[in-house]
């Protein structure tokens, strides 16, 4: 359903099934199986990354992580600002299995990777001068080389998603991640520099590219340019552009603003705390995108009148699972950091409880917005993403200014500084967009202010009790 068909965001009527008997059940089984493998793959990937991050924290200096964050955010920004949606097109196109179509997509993918690498190399000097970190003159082009390597990944990997063959896709991703992490840890042990992370990235990318050609059935890749295929690919891609820009800003607004005002060392310490807090949020994000979206869509198609009740049950269940760890981050943030990281990362323990507050609101509110995409209301979803991005930037600038003005003064149990103000602003942005969320989902009768308020109140009570018991123990 597009926006012109549903301009008011009203609930679409339930549609009668037109599939043969048993077909819907088989489809749901395939989707459930694919979703399970996706969650397994995500859990394995995040577990590998988190374990590697802890090990790296004991081997590398904080400023290494700060510099790598700058490089990664810049490269991801270029990648998302030039996104053509090649994978999505292959998944949904009638020609998605056609060799000429796949090879044309592969050719365009390589050309796009070369373009990104060229732009990144040209931007290395201005970025290094702006940050006063002249090592970026070498780090950014080196990271760009990894982008060129990634461009050679066989586009047949997208046919795995098309066929819902997530078992093979997950095996490739997890194997590549484990090999890359093992190699990177070895390099970090010997080199103790940012080059371990960069070269480790090359190794991981090269492994994934090799596996995509060797382990995925389909036509062999070679350079080919089919005019009809290229027109379809590029026409589809232009509609992905705005969406990916908004997604990038919503996802990385915090890292962008942090990198503008924090030193490399402070930014590196912040990323260690952020990694822990995002672990909880990403569980909700993955469940929302890979499980709730198809579930909500199915409910809207078959029993739209029951949507509110089902959303309530799903959200309440997710909160029961994710709010306890979010509360634990607020109460035991310094202790968690002390357990995981070396002494030179101790300042991350000051950031983690604040980020935990943001995580708490995120796990309460994030699952609500999937109703919009499930209903085909991309317009309201776009407005919501825009508001989230703007709220993050504005809140962080206000927080940074307040932190600078109150430098050294106590506030809400923390000592204020500009970095702390930025982090507090970022945490506040996780609920600052709530009025827009309420407006966006209200036509679908899934705005539940009483549930939201109850979750916040219960979490506040648990946190207060936890801090009181912690003080008694000390």
RONU-370934 format. One record per residue (C-alpha): residue number from 1; residue in three letters; z, y, x. Coordinates in steps of 0.02 Angstrom, whole numbers, plus 50000, padded with zeros to 5 digits. Each point is the difference from the previous one (the first is absolute). Layout:
BEGIN
PT   resi   resn      pz      py      px
PT    NUM    ala       Z       Y       X
...
This chain:
BEGIN
PT   resi   resn      pz      py      px
PT      1    unk   50000   50000   50000
PT      2    unk   49956   50171   50070
PT      3    unk   50075   50169   49967
PT      4    unk   49866   50058   49879
PT      5    unk   50039   49851   49891
PT      6    unk   50187   50037   50002
PT      7    unk   50018   50189   50023
PT      8    unk   50171   50013   49921
PT      9    unk   50074   49854   50094
PT     10    unk   50032   49908   49837
PT     11    unk   50041   49815   49997
PT     12    unk   49840   49898   49985
PT     13    unk   49998   49870   49862
PT     14    unk   50025   49818   50043
PT     15    unk   49833   49908   50020
PT     16    unk   49965   49827   49938
PT     17    unk   49965   49869   50132
PT     18    unk   49817   49951   50019
PT     19    unk   50026   49867   50134
PT     20    unk   49982   49815   49967
PT     21    unk   50160   49905   49958
PT     22    unk   50105   49975   50155
PT     23    unk   49901   50125   50105
PT     24    unk   50133   50135   49987
PT     25    unk   50135   49877   50052
PT     26    unk   49898   49945   50151
PT     27    unk   49968   50182   50048
PT     28    unk   50185   50041   49987
PT     29    unk   50041   49849   50109
PT     30    unk   49875   50058   50133
PT     31    unk   50069   50177   49993
PT     32    unk   50179   49937   50012
PT     33    unk   49956   49890   50149
PT     34    unk   49907   50141   50086
PT     35    unk   50145   50118   49966
PT     36    unk   50124   49876   50074
PT     37    unk   49897   49981   50158
PT     38    unk   49983   50190   50013
PT     39    unk   50188   50020   49990
PT     40    unk   50026   49862   50130
PT     41    unk   49876   50086   50115
PT     42    unk   50082   50170   49977
PT     43    unk   50173   49929   50031
PT     44    unk   49942   49912   50158
PT     45    unk   49908   50156   50061
PT     46    unk   50147   50115   49968
PT     47    unk   50122   49876   50076
PT     48    unk   49894   49988   50157
PT     49    unk   49984   50189   50012
PT     50    unk   50185   50028   49972
PT     51    unk   50052   49870   50129
PT     52    unk   49877   50073   50124
PT     53    unk   50064   50175   49966
PT     54    unk   50178   49948   50040
PT     55    unk   49945   49917   50163
PT     56    unk   49894   50151   50048
PT     57    unk   50149   50115   49971
PT     58    unk   50092   49910   50139
PT     59    unk   49850   50008   50118
PT     60    unk   49923   50172   49971
PT     61    unk   50065   50179   49998
PT     62    unk   50014   50094   49833
PT     63    unk   49862   50123   50046
PT     64    unk   49877   49855   50013
PT     65    unk   50021   49966   49814
PT     66    unk   49983   50185   49961
PT     67    unk   49836   50013   50094
PT     68    unk   49936   49840   49920
PT     69    unk   50044   50068   49828
PT     70    unk   49895   50155   50034
PT     71    unk   49853   49893   50057
PT     72    unk   50014   49879   49854
PT     73    unk   50014   50135   49866
PT     74    unk   49850   50092   50073
PT     75    unk   49893   49842   50008
PT     76    unk   50051   49943   49826
PT     77    unk   49960   50173   49934
PT     78    unk   49824   49993   50072
PT     79    unk   49977   49824   49933
PT     80    unk   50056   50044   49824
PT     81    unk   49908   50166   49994
PT     82    unk   49839   49905   50039
PT     83    unk   50036   49850   49890
PT     84    unk   49844   49933   49913
PT     85    unk   50084   49861   49904
PT     86    unk   49888   49867   50079
PT     87    unk   50124   49861   49966
PT     88    unk   50028   50052   49819
PT     89    unk   49812   50010   49974
PT     90    unk   49973   49825   50070
PT     91    unk   50137   49933   49886
PT     92    unk   49931   50075   49839
PT     93    unk   49811   50007   50032
PT     94    unk   49881   49873   49926
PT     95    unk   49923   49990   50174
PT     96    unk   50167   49971   50085
PT     97    unk   49948   49827   50064
PT     98    unk   49823   50051   50050
PT     99    unk   49970   49986   50190
PT    100    unk   49897   50160   50006
PT    101    unk   50134   50096   49907
PT    102    unk   50139   49934   50114
PT    103    unk   49901   50037   50159
PT    104    unk   49956   50176   49942
PT    105    unk   50185   50030   49964
PT    106    unk   50041   49934   50175
PT    107    unk   49872   50119   50079
PT    108    unk   50071   50149   49904
PT    109    unk   50177   49947   50046
PT    110    unk   49958   50002   50186
PT    111    unk   49914   50169   49987
PT    112    unk   50151   50072   49909
PT    113    unk   50118   49930   50134
PT    114    unk   49896   50080   50138
PT    115    unk   50003   50166   49907
PT    116    unk   50190   49993   49980
PT    117    unk   50020   49959   50185
PT    118    unk   49889   50145   50050
PT    119    unk   50094   50125   49891
PT    120    unk   50168   49936   50064
PT    121    unk   49943   50020   50181
PT    122    unk   49941   50177   49967
PT    123    unk   50166   50044   49917
PT    124    unk   50105   49931   50143
PT    125    unk   50009   50163   50097
PT    126    unk   50043   50115   49852
PT    127    unk   50134   49878   49941
PT    128    unk   50074   49982   50174
PT    129    unk   50004   50190   50021
PT    130    unk   50079   50027   49828
PT    131    unk   50139   49874   50036
PT    132    unk   50018   50037   50186
PT    133    unk   49982   49813   50032
PT    134    unk   49855   49985   50121
PT    135    unk   50008   49811   50003
PT    136    unk   49914   50008   49831
PT    137    unk   49841   50043   50097
PT    138    unk   49995   49815   50048
PT    139    unk   50098   49917   49860
PT    140    unk   49890   50060   49857
PT    141    unk   49831   49944   50073
PT    142    unk   50082   49835   50049
PT    143    unk   50058   49973   49821
PT    144    unk   49825   50048   49942
PT    145    unk   49931   49855   50101
PT    146    unk   50104   49885   49889
PT    147    unk   49914   50077   49849
PT    148    unk   49830   49955   50073
PT    149    unk   50059   49821   50025
PT    150    unk   50060   49992   49820
PT    151    unk   49829   50057   49940
PT    152    unk   49927   49833   50057
PT    153    unk   50110   49899   49880
PT    154    unk   49889   49890   49893
PT    155    unk   49980   50070   49824
PT    156    unk   50006   49822   49935
PT    157    unk   50190   50016   50005
PT    158    unk   49987   50105   49842
PT    159    unk   49918   49854   49910
PT    160    unk   50166   49908   50019
PT    161    unk   50082   50130   49887
PT    162    unk   49849   49992   49885
PT    163    unk   50029   49812   49979
PT    164    unk   50190   50021   49995
PT    165    unk   50009   49891   50156
PT    166    unk   50158   50085   50060
PT    167    unk   50064   49845   50089
PT    168    unk   49864   50011   50134
PT    169    unk   50012   50190   50006
PT    170    unk   50188   49992   50024
PT    171    unk   49985   49867   50136
PT    172    unk   49880   50111   50098
PT    173    unk   50107   50157   49983
PT    174    unk   50165   49916   50042
PT    175    unk   49928   49903   50149
PT    176    unk   49922   50158   50069
PT    177    unk   50161   50099   49978
PT    178    unk   50105   49867   50089
PT    179    unk   49879   49989   50147
PT    180    unk   49990   50190   50015
PT    181    unk   50188   50023   49990
PT    182    unk   50032   49867   50132
PT    183    unk   49874   50080   50118
PT    184    unk   50068   50175   49969
PT    185    unk   50180   49948   50033
PT    186    unk   49945   49922   50165
PT    187    unk   49907   50159   50050
PT    188    unk   50149   50109   49950
PT    189    unk   50115   49894   50108
PT    190    unk   49889   50023   50153
PT    191    unk   49932   50176   49976
PT    192    unk   50140   50091   49904
PT    193    unk   49875   50133   49940
PT    194    unk   49896   50050   49850
PT    195    unk   49853   49906   50074
PT    196    unk   50083   49838   49949
PT    197    unk   49985   50051   49817
PT    198    unk   49821   50061   50019
PT    199    unk   49935   49850   50096
PT    200    unk   50099   49884   49887
PT    201    unk   49909   50080   49854
PT    202    unk   49833   49963   50084
PT    203    unk   50050   49818   50021
PT    204    unk   50054   49983   49819
PT    205    unk   49840   50081   49937
PT    206    unk   49890   49892   50111
PT    207    unk   50088   49842   49938
PT    208    unk   49975   50049   49818
PT    209    unk   49817   50041   50030
PT    210    unk   49971   49833   50086
PT    211    unk   50089   49906   49861
PT    212    unk   49901   50092   49865
PT    213    unk   49838   49935   50076
PT    214    unk   50063   49825   50041
PT    215    unk   50109   49955   49850
PT    216    unk   49917   50080   49849
PT    217    unk   49853   49908   49919
PT    218    unk   49845   50103   49968
PT    219    unk   49846   50072   50084
PT    220    unk   50006   50043   50185
PT    221    unk   50015   50186   50033
PT    222    unk   49858   50097   50079
PT    223    unk   49933   50177   49987
PT    224    unk   49901   50025   49840
PT    225    unk   49966   50149   49888
PT    226    unk   49949   49964   49821
PT    227    unk   49957   50163   49911
PT    228    unk   50055   49939   49829
PT    229    unk   50163   49933   50068
PT    230    unk   50036   50158   50098
PT    231    unk   49971   50108   49845
PT    232    unk   50121   49896   49899
PT    233    unk   50131   49998   50138
PT    234    unk   49992   50187   50033
PT    235    unk   49993   50047   49815
PT    236    unk   50155   49898   49965
PT    237    unk   50087   50069   50155
PT    238    unk   49987   50182   49949
PT    239    unk   50116   49968   49851
PT    240    unk   50129   49920   50116
PT    241    unk   50011   50156   50109
PT    242    unk   50116   50109   49895
PT    243    unk   50112   49854   49955
PT    244    unk   50027   49949   50181
PT    245    unk   50037   50178   50055
PT    246    unk   50136   50014   49868
PT    247    unk   50068   49828   50046
PT    248    unk   50007   50050   50184
PT    249    unk   50091   50162   49963
PT    250    unk   50123   49914   49883
PT    251    unk   50035   49863   50127
PT    252    unk   50002   50097   50163
PT    253    unk   50050   50177   49950
PT    254    unk   50172   49967   50073
PT    255    unk   49935   49940   50167
PT    256    unk   49876   50145   50012
PT    257    unk   50133   50134   49972
PT    258    unk   50126   49910   50111
PT    259    unk   49875   49992   50143
PT    260    unk   49969   50187   49984
PT    261    unk   50182   50052   50025
PT    262    unk   50086   49857   50093
PT    263    unk   49993   49962   50185
PT    264    unk   49922   49833   50047
PT    265    unk   50172   49927   50038
PT    266    unk   50077   50056   49835
PT    267    unk   49846   49942   49905
PT    268    unk   50016   49830   50083
PT    269    unk   50182   49986   49947
PT    270    unk   49955   50052   49822
PT    271    unk   49864   49865   49990
PT    272    unk   50130   49865   50041
PT    273    unk   50105   50055   49851
PT    274    unk   49846   50020   49891
PT    275    unk   49942   49825   50041
PT    276    unk   50162   49927   49930
PT    277    unk   49998   50105   49841
PT    278    unk   49816   49969   49967
PT    279    unk   50031   49813   50007
PT    280    unk   50085   50010   49831
PT    281    unk   49874   50122   49924
PT    282    unk   49851   49897   50056
PT    283    unk   50064   49847   49910
PT    284    unk   49993   50098   49838
PT    285    unk   49830   50074   50045
PT    286    unk   49923   49830   50035
PT    287    unk   50072   49924   49841
PT    288    unk   49941   50151   49899
PT    289    unk   49822   49998   50069
PT    290    unk   49969   49813   50013
PT    291    unk   50102   49931   49856
PT    292    unk   50050   50135   49875
PT    293    unk   49826   50078   49990
PT    294    unk   49915   49839   49938
PT    295    unk   50152   49958   49892
PT    296    unk   50000   50170   49914
PT    297    unk   49811   49989   49979
PT    298    unk   50016   49830   49916
PT    299    unk   50135   50065   49883
PT    300    unk   49895   50152   49951
PT    301    unk   49850   49888   49965
PT    302    unk   50091   49872   49896
PT    303    unk   50161   50076   49930
PT    304    unk   50003   50188   50026
PT    305    unk   50142   50025   49876
PT    306    unk   50114   49895   50111
PT    307    unk   49968   50101   50158
PT    308    unk   50159   50104   49994
PT    309    unk   50114   49849   49982
PT    310    unk   49914   49907   50141
PT    311    unk   50003   50151   50116
PT    312    unk   50187   50020   49966
PT    313    unk   50035   49818   50045
PT    314    unk   49892   50006   50157
PT    315    unk   50072   50165   50063
PT    316    unk   50179   49946   49965
PT    317    unk   49972   49837   50094
PT    318    unk   49923   50090   50149
PT    319    unk   50145   50123   50005
PT    320    unk   50125   49858   50001
PT    321    unk   49914   49930   50155
PT    322    unk   49965   50160   50098
PT    323    unk   50138   50124   49959
PT    324    unk   50138   49902   50092
PT    325    unk   49909   50007   50169
PT    326    unk   49957   50183   49969
PT    327    unk   50185   50038   49969
PT    328    unk   50044   49902   50158
PT    329    unk   49887   50116   50102
PT    330    unk   50098   50151   49937
PT    331    unk   50172   49924   50031
PT    332    unk   49969   49903   50161
PT    333    unk   49856   50095   50080
PT    334    unk   50086   50035   50168
PT    335    unk   50064   49821   50012
PT    336    unk   49826   49928   49963
PT    337    unk   49923   50108   50136
PT    338    unk   50139   49953   50122
PT    339    unk   49968   49816   49966
PT    340    unk   49811   50008   50021
PT    341    unk   49963   50135   50129
PT    342    unk   50061   50051   50174
PT    343    unk   50118   50145   50029
PT    344    unk   49860   50126   50034
PT    345    unk   49945   49975   49819
PT    346    unk   50173   50035   49927
PT    347    unk   49941   50163   49919
PT    348    unk   49894   49894   49881
PT    349    unk   50167   49954   49919
PT    350    unk   50016   50180   49940
PT    351    unk   49827   49998   49922
PT    352    unk   50010   49829   49916
PT    353    unk   50130   50039   49864
PT    354    unk   49898   50154   49948
PT    355    unk   49840   49900   49996
PT    356    unk   50095   49868   49901
PT    357    unk   50027   50127   49861
PT    358    unk   49812   50027   49993
PT    359    unk   49972   49812   50000
PT    360    unk   50120   49983   49853
PT    361    unk   49899   50120   49892
PT    362    unk   49835   49924   50057
PT    363    unk   50046   49823   49945
PT    364    unk   50055   50070   49831
PT    365    unk   49845   50103   49965
PT    366    unk   49851   49924   50092
PT    367    unk   49966   49853   49881
PT    368    unk   49979   50122   49854
PT    369    unk   49835   50075   50055
PT    370    unk   49903   49836   50001
PT    371    unk   49986   50014   49810
PT    372    unk   49875   50140   50029
PT    373    unk   49882   49896   50106
PT    374    unk   50021   49849   49887
PT    375    unk   49945   50111   49855
PT    376    unk   49851   50070   50094
PT    377    unk   50075   50175   50003
PT    378    unk   49946   50048   50176
PT    379    unk   50007   50186   49957
PT    380    unk   50187   50003   49969
PT    381    unk   50027   49886   50149
PT    382    unk   49904   50123   50110
PT    383    unk   50108   50145   49936
PT    384    unk   50157   49898   50034
PT    385    unk   49945   49960   50178
PT    386    unk   49959   50183   50030
PT    387    unk   50171   50053   49937
PT    388    unk   50088   49871   50111
PT    389    unk   49907   50064   50153
PT    390    unk   50035   50183   49961
PT    391    unk   50184   49963   49962
PT    392    unk   50021   49911   50167
PT    393    unk   49925   50144   50100
PT    394    unk   50092   50138   49907
PT    395    unk   50168   49909   50003
PT    396    unk   49986   49965   50186
PT    397    unk   49958   50180   50044
PT    398    unk   50148   50060   49896
PT    399    unk   50112   49869   50079
PT    400    unk   49940   50041   50175
PT    401    unk   50033   50186   49974
PT    402    unk   50173   49964   49928
PT    403    unk   50040   49884   50145
PT    404    unk   49949   50132   50126
PT    405    unk   50103   50135   49910
PT    406    unk   50154   49887   49989
PT    407    unk   49982   49923   50173
PT    408    unk   50162   49917   50054
PT    409    unk   50088   50023   49832
PT    410    unk   50062   49853   49896
PT    411    unk   49915   49968   49834
PT    412    unk   50018   49850   49883
PT    413    unk   50081   49898   50136
PT    414    unk   49868   50033   50135
PT    415    unk   49980   50129   50138
PT    416    unk   49852   50111   49959
PT    417    unk   49853   50029   50116
PT    418    unk   49815   50029   49973
PT    419    unk   49957   49813   50018
PT    420    unk   50140   49955   49879
PT    421    unk   49939   50131   49877
PT    422    unk   49824   49928   50009
PT    423    unk   50067   49826   49964
PT    424    unk   50106   50063   49855
PT    425    unk   49848   50089   49928
PT    426    unk   49897   49841   50014
PT    427    unk   50135   49900   49911
PT    428    unk   50010   50132   49862
PT    429    unk   49813   49988   49970
PT    430    unk   50022   49821   49939
PT    431    unk   50070   50068   49836
PT    432    unk   49933   50180   49999
PT    433    unk   49840   49943   49912
PT    434    unk   50097   49919   49856
PT    435    unk   49949   50130   49868
PT    436    unk   49816   49964   50037
PT    437    unk   50032   49812   49992
PT    438    unk   50085   50019   49830
PT    439    unk   49853   50102   49935
PT    440    unk   49871   49876   50067
PT    441    unk   50074   49840   49927
PT    442    unk   50072   50070   49839
PT    443    unk   49838   49971   49898
PT    444    unk   50017   49815   50040
PT    445    unk   50180   49997   49936
PT    446    unk   50064   49934   50167
PT    447    unk   50104   50151   50052
PT    448    unk   50179   49935   49999
PT    449    unk   50119   50142   50047
PT    450    unk   50154   49902   49947
PT    451    unk   49954   49855   50116
PT    452    unk   49964   50121   50142
PT    453    unk   50163   50095   49975
PT    454    unk   50100   49838   49985
PT    455    unk   49925   49934   50162
PT    456    unk   50041   50162   50093
PT    457    unk   50177   50006   49930
PT    458    unk   50035   49817   50041
PT    459    unk   49932   50023   50177
PT    460    unk   50105   50156   50026
PT    461    unk   50156   49905   49944
PT    462    unk   49962   49855   50118
PT    463    unk   49969   50118   50146
PT    464    unk   50159   50098   49965
PT    465    unk   50101   49840   49991
PT    466    unk   49919   49934   50158
PT    467    unk   50036   50159   50099
PT    468    unk   50181   50001   49936
PT    469    unk   50028   49819   50052
PT    470    unk   49917   50034   50166
PT    471    unk   50118   50146   50032
PT    472    unk   50150   49891   49956
PT    473    unk   49941   49866   50121
PT    474    unk   49982   50126   50139
